[in-house]
Amino acid sequence: ILIGAIIEKSPADKDGRLRPGDELMSVDGIPVAGKPHRYVIDLMHGAARTGQVKLTVRRRIQPT
């Protein structure tokens, strides 16, 4: 799952670490590679009920 955009004033926007282009690898330790988009969204909504979600992402480093 690639992050396309960060919604303004969302928790991800306020946190500042997630960026467009990041690839979501897991949600609270549950791998999401190859999973349907709806499954990942439902997983994130469920995890967010606790007030915290641990995301593991992969970021491509741009050459300078």
N, CA, C and O atoms as a DFTB+ gen file, in Angstrom:
256 C
 N C O
     1  1       0.858      -1.180       0.000
     2  2       0.000       0.000       0.000
     3  2       0.894       1.229       0.000
     4  3       1.693       1.414       0.918
     5  1       0.767       2.068      -1.016
     6  2       1.532       3.316      -1.072
     7  2       0.701       4.459      -0.515
     8  3      -0.494       4.568      -0.789
     9  1       1.345       5.303       0.264
    10  2       0.692       6.490       0.800
    11  2       0.671       7.533      -0.307
    12  3       1.723       7.977      -0.767
    13  1      -0.524       7.924      -0.735
    14  2      -0.651       8.892      -1.823
    15  2      -0.611      10.326      -1.342
    16  3      -0.030      11.192      -1.996
    17  1      -1.226      10.577      -0.198
    18  2      -1.297      11.938       0.342
    19  2      -1.557      11.844       1.834
    20  3      -2.052      10.832       2.332
    21  1      -1.220      12.904       2.532
    22  2      -1.496      13.017       3.959
    23  2      -2.609      14.050       4.120
    24  3      -2.492      15.175       3.634
    25  1      -3.670      13.673       4.790
    26  2      -4.798      14.584       4.975
    27  2      -4.411      15.674       5.970
    28  3      -3.935      15.404       7.073
    29  1      -4.633      16.914       5.541
    30  2      -4.290      18.063       6.379
    31  2      -5.012      17.989       7.725
    32  3      -6.204      17.690       7.789
    33  1      -4.282      18.260       8.776
    34  2      -4.766      18.281      10.170
    35  2      -5.138      16.897      10.703
    36  3      -5.735      16.789      11.774
    37  1      -4.792      15.843       9.969
    38  2      -5.026      14.483      10.453
    39  2      -3.939      14.128      11.477
    40  3      -2.937      14.836      11.576
    41  1      -4.124      13.049      12.235
    42  2      -3.061      12.638      13.155
    43  2      -1.720      12.411      12.447
    44  3      -0.669      12.751      12.989
    45  1      -1.755      11.839      11.245
    46  2      -0.510      11.619      10.498
    47  2       0.145      12.943      10.120
    48  3       1.368      13.068      10.170
    49  1      -0.661      13.924       9.744
    50  2      -0.143      15.253       9.398
    51  2       0.472      15.913      10.630
    52  3       1.560      16.483      10.558
    53  1      -0.223      15.833      11.748
    54  2       0.273      16.447      12.982
    55  2       1.552      15.773      13.466
    56  3       2.441      16.438      13.999
    57  1       1.652      14.449      13.283
    58  2       2.850      13.716      13.694
    59  2       4.046      14.087      12.822
    60  3       5.155      14.269      13.325
    61  1       3.816      14.197      11.511
    62  2       4.844      14.668      10.595
    63  2       5.832      13.647      10.071
    64  3       6.701      14.006       9.276
    65  1       5.741      12.401      10.477
    66  2       6.729      11.411      10.020
    67  2       6.329      10.686       8.746
    68  3       7.199      10.278       7.977
    69  1       5.041      10.515       8.505
    70  2       4.570       9.815       7.315
    71  2       4.595      10.764       6.131
    72  3       4.231      11.933       6.254
    73  1       5.028      10.253       4.975
    74  2       5.141      11.089       3.775
    75  2       4.484      10.413       2.571
    76  3       4.439       9.186       2.491
    77  1       3.975      11.220       1.636
    78  2       3.491      10.631       0.387
    79  2       4.621       9.832      -0.268
    80  3       5.771      10.269      -0.296
    81  1       4.278       8.673      -0.786
    82  2       5.276       7.809      -1.406
    83  2       5.795       6.727      -0.475
    84  3       6.412       5.767      -0.935
    85  1       5.556       6.862       0.840
    86  2       5.939       5.806       1.772
    87  2       5.112       4.563       1.467
    88  3       3.959       4.663       1.046
    89  1       5.702       3.402       1.679
    90  2       4.995       2.142       1.470
    91  2       4.663       1.545       2.831
    92  3       5.560       1.295       3.636
    93  1       3.402       1.319       3.088
    94  2       2.955       0.758       4.357
    95  2       3.245      -0.740       4.368
    96  3       2.791      -1.481       3.496
    97  1       4.016      -1.175       5.379
    98  2       4.415      -2.573       5.477
    99  2       3.621      -3.338       6.542
   100  3       3.290      -4.509       6.356
   101  1       3.316      -2.657       7.671
   102  2       2.530      -3.317       8.716
   103  2       1.777      -2.292       9.551
   104  3       2.159      -1.125       9.638
   105  1       0.698      -2.763      10.162
   106  2      -0.127      -1.957      11.070
   107  2      -0.180      -2.716      12.394
   108  3      -0.705      -3.828      12.460
   109  1       0.361      -2.117      13.430
   110  2       0.431      -2.768      14.745
   111  2       1.019      -4.175      14.645
   112  3       0.541      -5.107      15.293
   113  1       2.060      -4.315      13.827
   114  2       2.764      -5.587      13.697
   115  2       2.121      -6.582      12.756
   116  3       2.659      -7.672      12.560
   117  1       0.990      -6.244      12.171
   118  2       0.301      -7.143      11.236
   119  2       0.719      -6.779       9.819
   120  3       0.434      -5.671       9.364
   121  1       1.396      -7.695       9.102
   122  2       1.840      -7.392       7.738
   123  2       0.657      -7.088       6.821
   124  3      -0.381      -7.745       6.883
   125  1       0.835      -6.076       5.967
   126  2      -0.239      -5.684       5.051
   127  2       0.177      -5.771       3.581
   128  3      -0.609      -5.426       2.700
   129  1       1.385      -6.222       3.310
   130  2       1.839      -6.353       1.923
   131  2       0.922      -7.318       1.177
   132  3       0.690      -8.441       1.623
   133  1       0.410      -6.869       0.047
   134  2      -0.445      -7.697      -0.789
   135  2      -1.886      -7.816      -0.314
   136  3      -2.689      -8.509      -0.939
   137  1      -2.221      -7.148       0.783
   138  2      -3.591      -7.201       1.299
   139  2      -4.459      -6.176       0.571
   140  3      -3.947      -5.160       0.102
   141  1      -5.759      -6.430       0.471
   142  2      -6.657      -5.465      -0.173
   143  2      -6.697      -4.141       0.595
   144  3      -6.559      -4.114       1.818
   145  1      -6.886      -3.061      -0.134
   146  2      -6.928      -1.717       0.445
   147  2      -7.967      -1.629       1.564
   148  3      -7.686      -1.066       2.622
   149  1      -9.150      -2.171       1.347
   150  2     -10.222      -2.109       2.357
   151  2      -9.798      -2.794       3.653
   152  3     -10.091      -2.302       4.743
   153  1      -9.107      -3.928       3.536
   154  2      -8.613      -4.658       4.706
   155  2      -7.680      -3.774       5.525
   156  3      -7.783      -3.724       6.750
   157  1      -6.773      -3.079       4.851
   158  2      -5.802      -2.222       5.535
   159  2      -6.505      -1.044       6.202
   160  3      -6.186      -0.694       7.339
   161  1      -7.450      -0.435       5.510
   162  2      -8.201       0.686       6.090
   163  2      -8.957       0.221       7.338
   164  3      -8.929       0.897       8.366
   165  1      -9.627      -0.921       7.254
   166  2     -10.355      -1.448       8.409
   167  2      -9.406      -1.743       9.567
   168  3      -9.728      -1.470      10.724
   169  1      -8.252      -2.294       9.258
   170  2      -7.250      -2.593      10.280
   171  2      -6.783      -1.313      10.973
   172  3      -6.651      -1.278      12.196
   173  1      -6.536      -0.274      10.199
   174  2      -6.084       0.997      10.767
   175  2      -7.172       1.642      11.616
   176  3      -6.878       2.189      12.679
   177  1      -8.410       1.588      11.172
   178  2      -9.516       2.157      11.952
   179  2      -9.672       1.425      13.277
   180  3      -9.887       2.047      14.318
   181  1      -9.562       0.108      13.234
   182  2      -9.662      -0.677      14.461
   183  2      -8.527      -0.371      15.419
   184  3      -8.747      -0.232      16.623
   185  1      -7.325      -0.266      14.900
   186  2      -6.160       0.022      15.735
   187  2      -6.228       1.429      16.303
   188  3      -5.763       1.668      17.417
   189  1      -6.797       2.354      15.560
   190  2      -6.851       3.756      15.990
   191  2      -7.778       3.958      17.183
   192  3      -7.693       4.981      17.863
   193  1      -8.649       3.010      17.444
   194  2      -9.563       3.145      18.589
   195  2      -8.809       3.251      19.909
   196  3      -9.334       3.802      20.877
   197  1      -7.588       2.734      19.959
   198  2      -6.779       2.810      21.177
   199  2      -6.107       4.172      21.315
   200  3      -5.578       4.500      22.376
   201  1      -6.127       4.960      20.253
   202  2      -5.474       6.274      20.272
   203  2      -4.065       6.247      19.728
   204  3      -3.466       7.298      19.495
   205  1      -3.525       5.050      19.521
   206  2      -2.185       4.927      18.955
   207  2      -2.177       3.792      17.939
   208  3      -2.843       2.772      18.112
   209  1      -1.410       3.997      16.881
   210  2      -1.233       2.979      15.851
   211  2       0.247       2.926      15.522
   212  3       0.870       3.962      15.292
   213  1       0.812       1.733      15.499
   214  2       2.216       1.581      15.115
   215  2       2.258       1.164      13.644
   216  3       1.811       0.077      13.279
   217  1       2.801       2.044      12.815
   218  2       2.942       1.759      11.389
   219  2       4.400       1.486      11.081
   220  3       5.291       2.178      11.575
   221  1       4.637       0.482      10.268
   222  2       5.974       0.238       9.733
   223  2       5.910       0.596       8.263
   224  3       5.072       0.082       7.522
   225  1       6.809       1.489       7.841
   226  2       6.814       1.935       6.451
   227  2       8.188       1.761       5.843
   228  3       9.200       1.696       6.541
   229  1       8.199       1.687       4.527
   230  2       9.453       1.672       3.772
   231  2       9.473       2.940       2.945
   232  3       8.495       3.289       2.283
   233  1      10.600       3.617       2.996
   234  2      10.744       4.878       2.272
   235  2      11.935       4.768       1.324
   236  3      13.026       4.352       1.711
   237  1      11.697       5.147       0.090
   238  2      12.797       5.171      -0.885
   239  2      13.587       6.458      -0.686
   240  3      13.021       7.548      -0.602
   241  1      14.876       6.312      -0.616
   242  2      15.767       7.459      -0.450
   243  2      16.097       8.014      -1.834
   244  3      16.534       7.282      -2.722
   245  1      15.880       9.313      -2.002
   246  2      16.181       9.971      -3.274
   247  2      17.674      10.285      -3.345
   248  3      18.229      10.842      -2.397
   249  1      18.334       9.938      -4.452
   250  2      19.757      10.283      -4.588
   251  2      19.935      11.800      -4.631
   252  3      19.107      12.527      -5.179
   253  1      21.020      12.246      -4.046
   254  2      21.290      13.694      -4.037
   255  2      22.307      14.069      -5.079
   256  3      22.652      15.243      -5.210
